[in-house]
Amino acid sequence: MSALLRYSSAMGTLTLRPLLLLLLLSSAAEVFSSNVCTSRGVTTCQQCLAVHPSCAWCYQESFGVGGSTVSRCDTVDNLVDGGCVRSHLEFPSSKLHIQKDLPLSSKASGTADVTQIQPQKLHIVLRPGDSKRFTVSVKQVEDYPVDLYYLMDLSFSMKDDLARLRTLGNELAETMGKATSKLRMGFGAFVDKTISPYMYTYPPEAVVNPCYGISQTCQAQFGFKHVLALTETVARFTEEVEKQQVSRNRDAPEGGFDAIIQAMVCKDKIGWRPDASHLLVFTTDAVTHTALDGRIAGIVQPNDGQCHLDNDNNYNLSTVLDYPSLALMNEKMAENNINLIFAVTNVVQPLYKEYSKLIPGTTVGTLSDDSGNVINLIQEAYAKIRSRVQLDVVGAPEELQLTFNATCLNGEVTVGLKSCSGLNIGDTVTFSVEAKVQGCPKEKSSTFTIKPLGFKDALEVTVDIACGCKCEADAEANSQLCSNGNGTYECGVCQCHPGRLGPFCECSVEDYSPSDDANCIPKPGSPVCNGRGDCLCGQCSCHANEFGQVWGKYCECDDFNCLRSKGALCSDHGKCSCGYCQCDAGWKGENCNCSTIIDTCMSNIGLLCTGRGHCECGVCQCTQPGAYGATCEKCPTCPDSCTIKKECVECQHFKRGQYTEDNSCSKICKDEIKVVDKLVLHDTNAVNCSYKDENDCVEHFQYYEDESGKSILFVVKEPECPEGPNILIVLPLVVGAILLLGMVGLLIWKLLVTIHDRKEFARFEEERAKAKWDTGNNPLYKGATSTFTNVAYRGT
């Protein structure tokens, strides 16, 4: 009996092992056959399309009947293999269509329509999670019209500056005329708000003459006054400037930002042309009031960014509206294509440099005490503006992620950059733009623009988000297919009314049976609905959660269990979906904590991390030993500046050297070359350098950075080369040297021969003295023998 039991037990074990193996194989097959489309447990067509661009939805009514185990949300191939007809598939695809693509212009003169960006209009259809890439080309054309509006601080401290400006009108027009043949100039002035505590209100005479307290005469204080509209007549500019008088305000800061806003937005009054570069030159020697400073005078109404010039061209809401914020200025600059130039004195230059960092498209220059250098300052600022192209995105939806790659010069691609510098007029640069949408936004269609800062030209992009299903339009409410009207039949499935469950809403939550729990267990040994829901009618009804939403076939998904950074879900730069972070535009990584923008790593010389490291998540990682700083710009142990700038002198000025051979000169060297007769020490920070070139000539140059950070290399025109030999002197010397060497050689030969002969003669004499000829016999001697023969004798 025991033997029989042992046999039965063995047989049971043998029978159980294949069953376990079969179960493991079937489980493995289920795992490997799953994909991203089927793993999210979605139940609607719209949810399916948002999972992944490869997912499709089958809305065929008969799909799944007869035992098919394929989910309605799956890849196209799996759905077709499962019996779904292709005509009943919802599978929108991303598309890109160029609607307007005019070629770039080469020159502005004589051209009605100037095109500086290509293409001009795009239409994109995007699936959630999918992306489309397109290319934007930008070109700064030659002889482009320029509108220059000079906005001057007329507070009392600028008295000498006004006197100097009266003499510079013609010279300014002549200088700018070298850059464009279509120049127009205008003029405006500002002081500060005409309300206490910004102005003198006592004694009464000080209201009319603010200089009353210092026994001088000046004009009454004003906020902003538009003096001269943009005109081609330079004489009008000089005439109006000569009429101006300084004023005087009470506190140190001025109201310049009020004036900037009015000069930007009053387009008709100022006369800004739509097809021109707009230069707004802001000159002052003082700091300026910003938003919320108006509260000191009881002004609480925010600046509305609108034009408020009266019939006399005075800003008439100076005492009503607060000073503008930097964000408002930034917005109005982009809207009106303004290039703002801060021409400020050395005392306040650091402050305006900080403003420039917060207001893209601005340039800062150092103004001399009497504004005598303002022409060179404007010229250099305009050249700097024209040498740089920076793209700006206006009106893009938050769900749209845009990434840029710049191809500036020589075909070199810089990933994550949307600006190019060091350009010449006529250069064309391209930007590769990738558009990607995350999730399904409320607004399915939106239009935004991509434009270079300061340009009127822009690329208009219309994006349609394809996250809806066409079959939703045929939804049937209270359909008979859904258990006699207990749900809405939509896209092949029943959306049940509250309290009803099941594929066809055939089950009521009141009809719960424990036997249905088997359908709510994802794998053997797991809790029902992963412990986060109840099994009702064979389906998981997920519990509400205070942290967020829970969903999925087995309640396996939620929007709060994703990676965190510093305690923030998805670093506050993305959305959590079923354990994965869907990052916002400009961010990447598992927890969306890595920025894709590399502009923060760009150094002053135009190189990523100064060429001494690489950019990771928007931060420079310095790789060269000894380098440090935000952009690795500091490096005491690195090769000195002379060694670095030597190659730039070679390639920029002499068109030779390593940088010329590998076509990297324009990318690495952003210096301005100035040829001089001799070097003059421009500043204590200037460095004089020398090196020997390939022709053994000594080249001299000076490396200098001005106040704006611009690198200038002063190169001496004539190098120091060794003088060539004088043939009239060298030839006789060579001939004489040859003759002398020949004579010396002959003398030496004669001397050696003489010495040798004397030695031989002495030896001969010595041997002759030893010889004894008179006593000696010659052993070889033999006596003579005579023999006679008779020739006639004949023997017998």
C-alpha positions in Angstrom: 0.0 0.0 0.0 2.8 2.4 0.9 4.6 1.5 -2.4 1.4 2.4 -4.2 1.2 5.7 -2.4 4.8 6.4 -3.3 4.1 5.6 -6.9 1.1 7.8 -7.0 3.0 10.7 -5.4 5.8 10.3 -7.9 3.3 10.2 -10.8 1.7 13.3 -9.3 5.0 15.1 -9.2 5.8 14.1 -12.8 2.4 15.3 -13.9 2.7 18.6 -12.0 6.1 19.6 -13.4 5.0 19.8 -17.1 2.0 21.8 -15.9 4.2 24.3 -14.1 6.5 24.5 -17.0 3.6 25.1 -19.3 2.3 27.8 -17.0 5.7 29.5 -16.9 6.0 29.4 -20.7 2.5 30.8 -21.1 3.3 33.6 -18.6 6.5 34.4 -20.4 4.7 34.4 -23.8 2.2 36.9 -22.3 4.9 39.2 -21.1 6.9 39.2 -24.3 3.8 39.6 -26.4 2.8 42.7 -24.5 3.9 46.2 -25.6 3.5 49.8 -24.6 0.1 50.0 -26.1 -1.4 47.1 -24.2 0.4 47.7 -21.0 -1.4 50.9 -19.9 -4.9 49.3 -19.6 -6.6 52.1 -21.6 -10.3 51.7 -22.3 -11.1 54.5 -24.8 -9.8 55.5 -28.2 -8.5 58.9 -27.1 -6.6 57.3 -24.2 -5.0 54.8 -26.6 -3.7 57.4 -29.0 -2.1 59.3 -26.2 -0.1 56.3 -25.0 2.4 56.1 -27.9 2.6 57.1 -31.6 2.7 53.4 -32.6 -0.6 52.7 -31.0 -3.8 52.2 -33.0 -7.5 51.7 -31.9 -9.9 49.2 -33.6 -13.5 50.3 -33.5 -14.8 47.4 -35.4 -18.0 46.1 -33.7 -17.2 42.4 -34.2 -13.6 42.7 -33.1 -12.9 40.3 -30.2 -15.9 38.2 -30.8 -15.1 34.5 -31.0 -12.3 34.4 -28.4 -9.8 37.0 -29.7 -7.5 38.1 -26.9 -6.0 41.1 -28.8 -6.7 44.4 -27.0 -8.5 47.1 -29.1 -5.4 49.3 -28.3 -2.4 47.8 -29.9 0.0 48.1 -32.8 -1.5 48.1 -36.3 0.0 44.7 -37.2 -1.3 43.1 -34.0 -4.8 44.5 -34.6 -4.9 43.3 -38.2 -3.6 39.9 -37.2 -6.3 39.8 -34.5 -9.0 40.3 -37.2 -9.5 44.0 -37.4 -10.2 45.5 -40.8 -7.8 48.3 -41.7 -10.7 50.6 -42.6 -11.9 50.4 -39.0 -8.6 51.5 -37.5 -8.0 54.9 -35.8 -4.3 55.6 -36.5 -3.6 59.2 -37.2 0.0 60.0 -38.3 2.1 63.1 -37.9 2.5 65.3 -41.0 4.4 68.4 -42.0 3.4 70.7 -44.8 5.3 73.8 -46.0 2.6 76.4 -47.0 4.9 79.3 -47.9 8.5 79.0 -48.9 9.8 82.2 -50.6 13.6 82.2 -51.3 15.9 84.4 -49.1 16.7 87.9 -50.5 20.3 88.9 -51.0 20.0 92.7 -50.9 17.4 95.1 -49.6 17.9 98.0 -52.1 15.5 98.1 -54.9 13.5 95.1 -53.6 9.9 95.6 -52.6 9.6 92.5 -50.3 12.7 91.5 -48.4 12.8 87.9 -47.1 15.2 87.1 -44.3 13.7 83.8 -43.0 12.7 80.7 -44.9 10.2 79.1 -44.9 7.5 81.5 -43.9 4.5 79.3 -43.0 4.2 75.7 -41.8 1.4 73.4 -40.9 2.1 70.4 -38.6 -0.1 67.6 -37.5 1.3 65.9 -34.4 0.4 62.7 -32.5 1.0 62.9 -28.8 4.5 61.7 -28.1 5.5 62.0 -31.7 7.7 64.7 -33.2 8.4 66.4 -36.5 11.6 68.2 -37.5 11.9 71.1 -39.9 14.7 73.6 -40.9 14.7 77.4 -40.5 17.1 79.5 -42.5 18.0 83.1 -41.6 20.0 85.6 -43.6 20.8 89.2 -42.9 20.6 91.0 -46.2 22.8 93.8 -47.3 21.8 97.5 -47.2 18.8 96.8 -45.0 16.9 100.0 -44.0 17.6 101.4 -40.5 15.3 103.4 -38.2 17.3 105.0 -35.4 15.4 106.7 -32.6 17.6 108.6 -30.1 16.1 108.6 -26.6 18.0 110.9 -24.4 17.9 111.6 -20.6 17.5 115.4 -20.2 18.0 115.6 -16.5 20.4 118.3 -15.3 23.4 115.9 -15.1 23.2 115.4 -18.9 23.8 119.1 -19.7 27.2 118.6 -21.3 26.0 115.5 -23.2 23.2 117.6 -24.8 25.7 120.2 -25.9 27.9 117.6 -27.5 25.0 115.9 -29.3 24.1 119.2 -31.0 27.3 118.9 -33.0 27.1 115.2 -33.8 24.0 114.9 -36.0 25.7 115.0 -39.4 28.5 112.8 -38.3 26.1 110.2 -36.9 24.2 110.1 -40.2 27.4 109.9 -42.2 28.7 107.0 -40.1 25.4 105.0 -40.1 25.1 105.8 -43.9 28.1 103.4 -44.4 25.9 100.5 -43.2 22.8 101.4 -45.0 21.6 103.8 -47.7 18.1 104.0 -46.2 18.6 105.7 -42.8 16.0 107.6 -40.8 16.6 109.3 -37.5 14.3 110.5 -34.7 14.6 112.1 -31.3 12.8 111.8 -27.9 13.6 112.9 -24.4 12.7 112.0 -20.8 13.2 113.0 -17.2 10.8 111.4 -14.7 7.2 111.4 -13.5 5.7 114.8 -12.8 4.6 114.1 -9.2 6.1 114.2 -5.8 8.5 112.8 -4.6 10.0 112.6 -8.1 9.8 116.3 -8.9 10.3 119.6 -7.0 6.9 121.0 -5.9 8.2 123.7 -3.5 8.7 126.6 -3.8 6.1 127.2 -6.5 8.7 128.6 -8.8 10.5 125.3 -8.9 7.5 123.7 -10.7 8.1 125.9 -13.7 11.9 126.1 -13.2 13.3 123.1 -11.4 16.7 124.7 -11.4 15.4 127.6 -9.3 17.1 126.2 -6.2 20.6 126.3 -7.8 20.0 129.8 -9.4 19.9 128.5 -13.0 17.2 128.2 -15.6 15.9 125.0 -17.1 12.7 123.7 -18.6 9.9 122.3 -16.5 10.1 118.6 -15.7 8.3 116.1 -18.0 7.9 112.3 -18.2 8.5 111.6 -21.9 8.3 113.9 -24.9 8.4 112.7 -28.5 10.3 115.5 -30.2 11.0 114.3 -33.8 9.5 111.5 -35.8 11.8 109.4 -37.9 13.0 111.3 -40.9 15.6 111.1 -43.7 16.4 114.8 -43.3 19.5 115.0 -41.0 19.2 118.7 -40.7 15.8 118.3 -39.0 17.5 116.1 -36.4 20.2 118.7 -35.6 17.6 121.5 -35.6 15.4 119.8 -33.0 18.3 118.8 -30.8 19.5 122.4 -30.7 16.1 123.5 -29.4 16.3 121.2 -26.4 17.0 122.3 -22.8 17.8 120.2 -19.8 15.5 119.8 -16.9 15.9 118.7 -13.3 14.2 116.1 -11.1 14.3 115.5 -7.4 15.5 111.9 -6.9 18.5 110.2 -8.4 16.8 107.5 -10.6 15.1 108.6 -13.8 11.9 107.5 -15.6 13.6 106.1 -18.7 11.6 102.8 -18.9 8.4 104.8 -19.2 9.9 106.5 -22.2 11.2 103.2 -23.7 7.7 101.7 -23.6 6.1 104.7 -25.3 8.8 104.8 -28.0 8.2 101.1 -28.7 4.5 101.0 -28.9 3.6 104.4 -30.5 4.5 103.2 -33.9 2.5 105.7 -35.9 3.8 108.7 -33.9 7.4 107.6 -34.0 7.2 106.4 -37.6 8.7 102.9 -37.4 8.8 101.3 -40.8 7.7 97.7 -41.0 10.6 96.8 -43.3 13.5 98.2 -41.4 15.8 97.5 -38.5 14.5 99.4 -35.4 17.3 100.8 -33.3 16.3 102.5 -30.0 19.3 104.2 -28.5 18.8 104.9 -24.8 21.3 107.3 -23.2 21.6 108.1 -19.5 24.0 108.5 -16.7 21.7 107.3 -13.9 19.7 104.3 -12.7 16.1 104.0 -13.6 12.8 103.4 -11.9 11.1 100.0 -12.5 7.8 98.4 -11.8 6.3 99.0 -8.3 8.5 102.1 -7.7 5.4 104.2 -8.5 3.8 103.1 -5.2 6.0 105.7 -3.4 3.8 108.4 -5.1 0.6 106.4 -4.7 0.5 105.1 -8.2 -0.8 101.5 -8.1 -2.2 101.0 -11.6 0.2 98.7 -13.6 1.6 99.9 -16.9 -0.6 98.7 -19.7 2.0 98.8 -22.4 -0.2 101.0 -24.6 0.5 104.3 -26.4 -0.5 107.3 -24.4 0.9 110.4 -26.3 -1.3 113.4 -26.4 -1.6 115.9 -29.3 1.6 117.6 -28.1 3.4 114.2 -28.1 3.8 114.2 -24.4 3.2 111.1 -22.3 -0.1 112.0 -20.6 -0.5 109.1 -18.2 2.8 109.5 -16.5 1.2 110.2 -13.1 -1.5 107.5 -13.5 0.4 104.3 -14.7 3.3 102.7 -12.8 6.7 102.2 -14.3 6.9 99.1 -16.7 8.4 95.8 -15.7 11.2 94.1 -17.5 8.8 91.4 -18.7 6.6 94.0 -20.3 9.5 95.6 -22.0 10.7 92.2 -23.3 7.2 91.5 -24.6 6.9 94.9 -26.4 10.4 94.6 -27.9 9.5 91.3 -29.5 6.1 92.6 -30.8 7.6 95.6 -32.4 11.0 94.2 -33.5 13.1 96.7 -31.4 16.8 96.4 -30.9 17.5 98.3 -27.7 20.9 99.9 -27.1 21.8 101.0 -23.6 24.4 103.8 -24.0 25.2 104.5 -20.3 28.1 105.8 -18.3 30.6 103.7 -16.6 29.1 104.2 -13.2 25.8 102.5 -14.0 27.0 100.1 -16.7 27.0 97.0 -14.4 23.3 97.5 -13.6 22.3 97.8 -17.3 24.4 94.8 -18.1 22.2 92.8 -15.7 19.1 94.3 -17.3 20.5 93.2 -20.7 20.7 89.6 -19.5 17.0 89.7 -18.6 15.9 91.4 -21.8 17.0 89.5 -24.9 18.0 91.6 -27.9 19.7 94.4 -25.9 23.2 95.7 -26.2 25.1 97.7 -23.6 27.8 100.3 -24.4 29.9 102.6 -22.2 29.2 106.3 -22.8 31.8 108.9 -22.1 31.1 111.7 -19.7 30.1 114.1 -22.5 28.7 111.5 -24.9 31.6 112.2 -27.3 31.9 108.5 -28.2 28.2 107.9 -28.8 28.7 107.6 -32.6 31.3 104.8 -32.3 29.2 103.2 -29.6 26.1 103.1 -31.8 28.2 101.9 -34.8 29.7 99.1 -32.7 26.4 98.2 -31.2 24.7 98.0 -34.6 27.6 95.8 -35.9 27.1 93.5 -32.9 23.4 93.3 -33.6 24.0 92.5 -37.2 26.6 89.8 -36.4 24.2 87.8 -34.2 21.0 85.9 -35.0 18.9 84.6 -32.1 15.6 82.9 -32.5 12.6 83.7 -30.3 9.4 81.6 -29.9 6.2 83.6 -29.4 2.9 82.1 -28.4 3.8 78.4 -28.3 1.5 76.2 -26.2 2.9 74.7 -23.0 2.4 71.1 -24.2 4.6 71.7 -27.2 8.3 70.9 -26.8 10.7 72.7 -29.2 14.3 71.8 -29.4 16.9 73.6 -31.6 20.1 72.7 -33.2 22.1 75.5 -34.8 24.3 75.3 -37.9 26.1 78.6 -37.8 29.2 78.5 -40.0 31.1 75.8 -41.9 28.4 73.3 -41.5 29.2 72.7 -37.8 26.1 71.6 -35.8 25.7 72.8 -32.2 23.0 70.8 -30.4 20.6 72.7 -28.2 21.5 76.2 -29.4 19.2 78.7 -31.0 21.6 81.5 -31.7 24.6 82.2 -33.9 27.2 85.0 -33.5 30.3 86.2 -35.3 28.3 86.5 -38.6 29.0 88.8 -41.5 26.3 90.6 -43.6 25.0 88.1 -46.2 25.8 85.0 -44.1 23.1 82.3 -44.0 22.6 80.2 -40.9 20.2 77.4 -40.4 18.4 75.9 -37.4 17.0 72.5 -37.1 13.8 72.6 -35.0 12.1 69.5 -33.6 8.4 69.9 -32.4 7.0 67.3 -30.0 3.8 67.3 -28.1 3.2 65.6 -24.7 -0.3 64.6 -23.8 -3.6 65.8 -25.2 -4.2 69.5 -24.5 -7.6 71.2 -24.4 -6.8 73.3 -27.4 -6.3 70.9 -30.3 -5.1 73.6 -32.7 -2.7 76.5 -32.0 -0.5 78.9 -34.0 2.8 80.3 -32.8 5.7 82.1 -34.5 9.5 81.6 -34.6 11.4 84.8 -35.4 14.9 86.2 -35.1 15.1 88.9 -32.4 14.8 92.4 -34.0 13.5 91.0 -37.3 10.1 91.7 -38.8 10.3 88.4 -40.6 8.8 85.4 -38.8 7.9 81.8 -39.4 4.3 81.1 -38.6 3.6 77.5 -37.5 0.2 76.0 -37.0 0.1 72.8 -35.0 -2.9 70.5 -34.9 -2.8 67.8 -32.2 -4.2 64.5 -33.5 -5.3 63.0 -30.2 -9.0 62.8 -31.1 -10.8 59.9 -32.8 -13.1 60.4 -35.8 -15.2 57.5 -34.6 -16.2 59.6 -31.6 -18.5 61.6 -33.9 -20.6 58.5 -34.5 -21.2 57.9 -30.7 -24.6 56.5 -29.9 -26.0 57.4 -26.5 -28.1 54.9 -24.6 -27.3 52.3 -27.2 -29.1 49.0 -27.4 -25.7 47.4 -27.8 -24.8 48.4 -24.3 -27.2 46.2 -22.4 -30.4 47.9 -23.6 -29.3 51.4 -23.2 -27.1 51.2 -20.1 -24.2 53.1 -21.8 -23.0 55.0 -24.8 -21.6 53.0 -27.7 -18.5 54.8 -28.9 -15.6 53.6 -31.1 -16.5 49.9 -30.7 -16.9 49.9 -26.9 -19.5 50.7 -24.4 -19.0 53.7 -22.0 -21.2 52.6 -19.2 -23.5 54.7 -17.1 -22.7 55.1 -13.4 -23.3 51.9 -11.5 -22.9 49.7 -14.6 -19.9 47.6 -15.5 -18.8 45.0 -18.1 -17.9 45.1 -21.7 -21.5 45.7 -22.7 -22.6 47.3 -19.4 -24.4 44.1 -18.6 -23.4 44.0 -14.9 -24.6 46.1 -12.0 -22.4 46.9 -9.1 -25.1 45.5 -6.9 -24.6 42.1 -8.5 -21.1 41.5 -7.1 -20.0 37.9 -6.9 -16.6 36.8 -5.3 -16.2 34.4 -8.2 -15.5 37.4 -10.5 -12.3 38.2 -8.6 -10.2 35.9 -10.8 -10.6 38.4 -13.6 -9.1 41.2 -11.5 -5.9 39.5 -10.5 -2.9 40.4 -12.8 -0.9 37.3 -11.9 -1.1 34.4 -9.4 -0.4 35.5 -5.9 -1.1 39.2 -6.6 -3.8 41.1 -4.7 -7.1 41.9 -6.3 -6.7 45.0 -8.5 -3.1 45.4 -7.0 -4.7 46.3 -3.7 -5.9 49.7 -5.1 -9.4 48.8 -6.2 -12.4 46.5 -5.9 -13.4 43.9 -8.4 -16.9 44.5 -9.5 -18.5 42.3 -12.2 -15.1 41.1 -13.2 -13.6 44.6 -13.6 -11.4 46.7 -11.4 -13.0 49.8 -10.0 -10.0 51.8 -8.7 -10.1 53.6 -5.4 -9.9 57.3 -5.2 -6.6 58.5 -3.9 -5.6 61.7 -2.2 -2.4 61.9 -4.1 -3.9 61.7 -7.6 -5.7 59.5 -10.1 -5.4 55.7 -10.3 -6.4 53.8 -13.4 -5.7 50.7 -15.6 -7.2 47.3 -16.1 -5.7 46.2 -12.8 -5.4 49.7 -11.2 -1.7 49.5 -12.0 -1.3 53.1 -13.2 -1.3 56.4 -11.4 -0.1 59.9 -11.8 1.9 60.3 -8.6 4.4 57.4 -8.5 7.3 58.8 -10.6 10.8 59.7 -9.9 11.4 62.9 -7.9 14.1 65.4 -7.7 14.5 67.5 -4.5 11.1 66.2 -3.5 9.3 67.5 -6.6 7.5 65.0 -8.8 9.2 64.9 -12.2 11.2 67.9 -10.9 8.1 70.1 -11.5 9.1 70.0 -15.1 6.8 67.3 -16.4 3.7 65.1 -15.8 3.6 61.7 -14.2 1.8 59.0 -16.2 1.8 55.4 -15.2 5.3 55.5 -13.6 6.9 57.6 -16.4 7.7 61.3 -16.4 6.5 63.1 -19.6 8.8 66.1 -19.6 7.8 69.6 -20.5 9.5 71.5 -23.3 13.2 72.2 -22.6 13.7 69.3 -20.1 14.7 65.6 -20.4 15.8 62.7 -18.2 14.0 60.1 -16.1 12.8 62.7 -13.6 12.9 65.7 -16.0 15.7 67.4 -14.1 18.0 67.9 -17.1 17.6 71.1 -19.2 18.1 70.8 -22.9 18.9 74.5 -23.3 22.6 75.2 -23.7 22.5 78.9 -24.0 23.5 79.2 -20.4 26.8 77.4 -21.2 27.7 79.9 -24.0 30.7 82.0 -23.1 31.5 85.6 -24.0 33.7 84.4 -26.9 30.9 82.4 -28.5 32.1 78.9 -27.4 30.3 76.4 -25.4 32.1 76.3 -22.0 34.9 78.4 -23.5 36.1 75.3 -25.3 37.3 73.8 -22.0 34.4 71.5 -21.1 31.0 70.3 -22.2 27.4 71.3 -21.4 25.3 68.9 -19.3 21.8 69.8 -18.4 22.5 73.5 -18.9 25.6 73.5 -16.7 29.2 73.5 -17.8 31.3 70.6 -16.8 34.9 71.8 -17.1 37.2 69.1 -18.4 40.5 71.0 -18.8 42.6 70.9 -15.7 42.5 74.2 -13.8 39.4 75.6 -15.6 36.5 76.8 -13.5 33.7 79.4 -13.6 30.1 79.3 -14.9 31.3 78.8 -18.5 34.9 77.5 -17.6 36.1 81.0 -18.5 38.7 81.1 -15.7 41.8 79.1 -16.0 45.0 80.4 -14.4 47.0 77.3 -15.4 45.7 77.2 -19.0 47.9 78.3 -21.9 48.2 82.1 -21.7 46.2 84.5 -23.8 49.0 85.1 -26.3 49.2 81.4 -27.1 45.5 81.2 -27.6 45.1 84.4 -29.7 48.1 83.7 -31.8 46.1 81.1 -33.9 43.3 83.7 -34.2 45.7 86.3 -35.6 47.1 83.7 -38.0 43.7 82.6 -39.4 41.8 85.9 -39.2 44.5 88.3 -40.5 46.9 86.2 -42.4 44.4 83.5 -43.6 46.8 80.6 -42.6 47.5 78.3 -39.8 45.7 75.3 -38.1 42.3 77.0 -37.7 42.3 77.9 -41.4 43.1 74.3 -42.4 40.4 72.7 -40.4 37.8 75.5 -41.1 37.3 76.3 -37.5 38.5 79.9 -37.5 35.0 81.5 -37.7 33.7 79.4 -34.8 36.6 79.7 -32.4 37.8 83.2 -33.1 35.3 86.0 -32.5 37.8 88.8 -32.2 37.9 92.0 -34.2 41.1 92.6 -36.1 42.5 96.1 -36.2 45.7 96.7 -38.2 48.0 99.4 -36.6 51.4 100.8 -37.4 52.6 100.4 -33.8 51.1 99.1 -30.5 49.8 101.5 -28.0 48.8 100.3 -24.5 45.0 100.8 -24.5 44.4 99.6 -20.9 46.1 98.0 -18.0 44.4 94.8 -18.9 45.8 94.8 -22.5 48.5 92.2 -23.2 51.2 92.7 -25.8 52.3 89.5 -27.5 54.9 88.4 -30.0 55.6 85.2 -31.9 57.7 83.9 -34.8 55.7 82.9 -37.9 56.5 80.3 -40.6 58.7 82.8 -42.4 60.8 83.4 -39.3 59.3 86.9 -39.0 58.4 88.2 -35.6 54.7 89.2 -35.5 53.5 91.7 -32.8 49.9 92.1 -31.6 47.9 93.2 -28.6 45.0 91.4 -27.1 42.5 93.8 -25.6 38.9 93.5 -24.3 36.8 96.6 -24.1 34.2 97.4 -21.4 31.5 95.5 -23.3 33.6 92.3 -23.3 34.4 92.6 -27.0 37.7 91.1 -27.9 40.0 93.2 -30.1 43.3 92.2 -31.6 45.6 95.0 -32.7 48.0 93.6 -35.2 51.2 95.5 -36.3 51.1 96.0 -40.0 54.7 95.2 -40.8 56.3 92.2 -39.1 60.0 92.2 -38.1 61.7 90.0 -40.6 65.5 89.4 -40.9 67.0 91.5 -43.7 68.2 89.6 -46.8 72.0 89.5 -47.7 73.6 92.3 -49.9 74.8 90.5 -53.1 77.4 93.2 -53.8 79.1 92.6 -50.5 78.5 88.9 -50.2 79.9 87.9 -53.6 83.4 89.5 -53.2 83.5 88.1 -49.7 82.7 84.6 -51.0 85.2 84.8 -53.8 87.9 86.1 -51.5 87.1 83.4 -49.0 87.4 80.8 -51.7 90.8 82.1 -52.9 92.1 82.5 -49.3 91.1 78.9 -48.5 92.8 77.7 -51.7 96.0 79.5 -50.9 95.9 78.2 -47.3 95.4 74.7 -48.7 98.3 75.0 -51.1 100.6 76.3 -48.3 99.6 73.5 -46.1 100.2 71.0 -48.9 103.6 72.5 -49.7 104.6 72.4 -46.0 103.6 68.8 -45.7 105.5 67.8 -48.9 108.6 69.7 -47.7 108.6 68.0 -44.4 108.1 64.6 -46.0 111.0 65.2 -48.4 113.4 66.3 -45.7 112.6 63.2 -43.7 113.3 60.9 -46.7 116.6 62.7 -47.5 117.8 62.5 -44.0 117.1 58.8 -44.0 119.0 58.4 -47.3 122.0 60.2 -45.9 122.0 58.0 -42.8 122.0 54.8 -44.8 124.7 56.0 -47.2 127.0 56.7 -44.2 126.7 53.2 -43.0 127.6 51.5 -46.4 131.3 50.0 -46.8 131.9 49.7 -50.6 135.7 49.5 -50.5 136.1 46.3 -48.4 133.2 44.3 -49.3 132.9 41.5 -52.0 129.9 41.0 -54.1 128.7 37.5 -53.5 126.8 37.5 -56.8 129.8 38.2 -58.9 131.1 35.5 -61.4 134.1 35.7 -63.7 133.7 36.0 -67.5 133.9 32.8 -69.8 134.7 33.0 -73.5 133.5 30.3 -76.0 134.5 30.1 -79.7 132.8 28.0 -82.4 134.1 27.3 -86.0 131.1 27.6 -88.1 132.8 26.0 -91.1 133.8 22.8 -89.4 132.0 19.7 -90.3 132.5 16.6 -88.3 133.4 13.2 -89.8 
